[in-house]
Amino acid sequence: MLRRLDDFVSLYADESVKTREVFAALTDASLKQAINDDHRTAGRLAWHITQTSPEMLGAVGLRPSGPHADAPVPASAKAIAEAYDAAAASVAGAVAASGRRRRRSSGATI
């Protein structure tokens, strides 16, 4: 259960490591593979994950960096992994900074 922003930051760090391990298994060739014709390719799914965390946090007023929602899927597994690493670090930093600002402004512990 997440009770504090620090809980989220810790859980997000753990999950980001696991996601990165999956992304490390992707190859440029595997990016084109789909489960079937009606589903996203592995590359599109990996790119969606890379774009979504910054996008969702942007919806609640935080401004982490990351690829724009309209950015095309890179052809390189390495490019997706590098963009994910940068976005994940930015998300964790934006959430942690938000918690520090809230604590300073309210005196509360979150």
C-alpha atoms as a printed R data frame, in Angstrom:
    type eleno elety resid chain resno      x       y       z
1   ATOM     1    CA   MET     A     1  0.000   0.000   0.000
2   ATOM     2    CA   LEU     A     2  1.218   3.474  -0.814
3   ATOM     3    CA   ARG     A     3  0.768   5.844   2.117
4   ATOM     4    CA   ARG     A     4  3.466   8.394   1.423
5   ATOM     5    CA   LEU     A     5  5.116   9.817  -1.647
6   ATOM     6    CA   ASP     A     6  8.322   8.137  -0.510
7   ATOM     7    CA   ASP     A     7  6.478   4.794  -0.767
8   ATOM     8    CA   PHE     A     8  5.674   5.581  -4.398
9   ATOM     9    CA   VAL     A     9  9.236   6.655  -5.171
10  ATOM    10    CA   SER     A    10 10.599   3.416  -3.697
11  ATOM    11    CA   LEU     A    11  8.076   1.204  -5.490
12  ATOM    12    CA   TYR     A    12  8.556   3.083  -8.762
13  ATOM    13    CA   ALA     A    13 12.320   2.604  -8.515
14  ATOM    14    CA   ASP     A    14 11.880  -1.151  -8.061
15  ATOM    15    CA   GLU     A    15  9.373  -1.422 -10.904
16  ATOM    16    CA   SER     A    16 11.546   0.700 -13.181
17  ATOM    17    CA   VAL     A    17 14.433  -1.720 -12.698
18  ATOM    18    CA   LYS     A    18 12.174  -4.629 -13.672
19  ATOM    19    CA   THR     A    19 10.836  -2.760 -16.693
20  ATOM    20    CA   ARG     A    20 14.377  -1.902 -17.761
21  ATOM    21    CA   GLU     A    21 15.326  -5.577 -17.545
22  ATOM    22    CA   VAL     A    22 12.500  -6.424 -19.949
23  ATOM    23    CA   PHE     A    23 13.527  -3.585 -22.261
24  ATOM    24    CA   ALA     A    24 17.116  -4.867 -22.220
25  ATOM    25    CA   ALA     A    25 15.881  -8.125 -23.747
26  ATOM    26    CA   LEU     A    26 14.388  -6.300 -26.732
27  ATOM    27    CA   THR     A    27 16.303  -6.210 -29.990
28  ATOM    28    CA   ASP     A    28 15.765  -4.033 -33.013
29  ATOM    29    CA   ALA     A    29 14.216  -7.058 -34.741
30  ATOM    30    CA   SER     A    30 11.919  -7.922 -31.813
31  ATOM    31    CA   LEU     A    31 10.475  -4.399 -31.806
32  ATOM    32    CA   LYS     A    32  8.482  -5.383 -34.913
33  ATOM    33    CA   GLN     A    33  6.884  -8.467 -33.316
34  ATOM    34    CA   ALA     A    34  3.218  -8.424 -32.293
35  ATOM    35    CA   ILE     A    35  1.157 -11.050 -30.478
36  ATOM    36    CA   ASN     A    36 -1.205 -10.991 -33.453
37  ATOM    37    CA   ASP     A    37 -2.368  -8.601 -36.134
38  ATOM    38    CA   ASP     A    38 -4.740  -6.745 -33.798
39  ATOM    39    CA   HIS     A    39 -2.153  -5.858 -31.151
40  ATOM    40    CA   ARG     A    40  0.709  -3.431 -30.713
41  ATOM    41    CA   THR     A    41  4.188  -4.494 -31.622
42  ATOM    42    CA   ALA     A    42  6.720  -4.988 -28.846
43  ATOM    43    CA   GLY     A    43  8.329  -1.706 -29.899
44  ATOM    44    CA   ARG     A    44  5.047   0.205 -29.758
45  ATOM    45    CA   LEU     A    45  4.246  -1.262 -26.341
46  ATOM    46    CA   ALA     A    46  7.705  -0.402 -24.978
47  ATOM    47    CA   TRP     A    47  7.382   3.123 -26.373
48  ATOM    48    CA   HIS     A    48  3.893   3.477 -24.892
49  ATOM    49    CA   ILE     A    49  5.267   2.547 -21.461
50  ATOM    50    CA   THR     A    50  8.093   5.050 -21.936
51  ATOM    51    CA   GLN     A    51  5.653   7.840 -22.826
52  ATOM    52    CA   THR     A    52  2.918   7.062 -20.318
53  ATOM    53    CA   SER     A    53  4.541   7.746 -16.938
54  ATOM    54    CA   PRO     A    54  5.544  11.323 -17.761
55  ATOM    55    CA   GLU     A    55  2.192  11.875 -19.489
56  ATOM    56    CA   MET     A    56  0.146  10.651 -16.510
57  ATOM    57    CA   LEU     A    57  2.131  12.685 -14.009
58  ATOM    58    CA   GLY     A    58  1.719  15.699 -16.270
59  ATOM    59    CA   ALA     A    59 -2.042  15.211 -15.917
60  ATOM    60    CA   VAL     A    60 -1.734  15.765 -12.152
61  ATOM    61    CA   GLY     A    61  0.413  18.863 -12.448
62  ATOM    62    CA   LEU     A    62  3.933  17.454 -12.288
63  ATOM    63    CA   ARG     A    63  6.309  18.095 -15.149
64  ATOM    64    CA   PRO     A    64  8.710  15.197 -15.609
65  ATOM    65    CA   SER     A    65 10.552  15.040 -18.894
66  ATOM    66    CA   GLY     A    66  9.959  12.309 -21.404
67  ATOM    67    CA   PRO     A    67  8.964  11.697 -24.976
68  ATOM    68    CA   HIS     A    68  5.859  13.554 -26.128
69  ATOM    69    CA   ALA     A    69  2.730  11.465 -26.662
70  ATOM    70    CA   ASP     A    70  2.936  12.099 -30.419
71  ATOM    71    CA   ALA     A    71  6.600  11.144 -30.746
72  ATOM    72    CA   PRO     A    72  7.124   8.308 -33.238
73  ATOM    73    CA   VAL     A    73  8.339   4.911 -32.071
74  ATOM    74    CA   PRO     A    74 12.119   4.701 -32.461
75  ATOM    75    CA   ALA     A    75 13.445   1.919 -34.691
76  ATOM    76    CA   SER     A    76 16.166   1.112 -32.164
77  ATOM    77    CA   ALA     A    77 15.693  -0.896 -28.965
78  ATOM    78    CA   LYS     A    78 18.626   1.021 -27.503
79  ATOM    79    CA   ALA     A    79 16.904   4.368 -28.184
80  ATOM    80    CA   ILE     A    80 13.723   3.196 -26.451
81  ATOM    81    CA   ALA     A    81 15.675   1.906 -23.444
82  ATOM    82    CA   GLU     A    82 17.637   5.153 -23.139
83  ATOM    83    CA   ALA     A    83 14.455   7.233 -23.388
84  ATOM    84    CA   TYR     A    84 12.816   5.018 -20.753
85  ATOM    85    CA   ASP     A    85 15.771   5.411 -18.393
86  ATOM    86    CA   ALA     A    86 15.641   9.198 -18.716
87  ATOM    87    CA   ALA     A    87 11.856   9.354 -18.330
88  ATOM    88    CA   ALA     A    88 11.845   7.009 -15.317
89  ATOM    89    CA   ALA     A    89 14.534   9.056 -13.561
90  ATOM    90    CA   SER     A    90 12.611  12.236 -14.307
91  ATOM    91    CA   VAL     A    91  9.357  10.790 -12.950
92  ATOM    92    CA   ALA     A    92 11.006   9.695  -9.708
93  ATOM    93    CA   GLY     A    93 12.669  13.075  -9.357
94  ATOM    94    CA   ALA     A    94  9.455  15.015 -10.045
95  ATOM    95    CA   VAL     A    95  7.489  13.020  -7.461
96  ATOM    96    CA   ALA     A    96 10.230  13.320  -4.838
97  ATOM    97    CA   ALA     A    97 10.541  17.071  -5.460
98  ATOM    98    CA   SER     A    98  6.780  17.448  -5.169
99  ATOM    99    CA   GLY     A    99  6.870  15.783  -1.771
100 ATOM   100    CA   ARG     A   100  9.684  18.031  -0.572
101 ATOM   101    CA   ARG     A   101  7.752  21.134  -1.701
102 ATOM   102    CA   ARG     A   102  4.587  19.944   0.054
103 ATOM   103    CA   ARG     A   103  6.437  19.255   3.289
104 ATOM   104    CA   ARG     A   104  8.085  22.678   3.249
105 ATOM   105    CA   SER     A   105  4.853  24.524   2.490
106 ATOM   106    CA   SER     A   106  2.597  22.673   4.927
107 ATOM   107    CA   GLY     A   107  4.921  21.408   7.593
108 ATOM   108    CA   ALA     A   108  3.230  18.015   7.160
109 ATOM   109    CA   THR     A   109  4.929  14.690   6.711
110 ATOM   110    CA   ILE     A   110  3.812  12.832   3.653
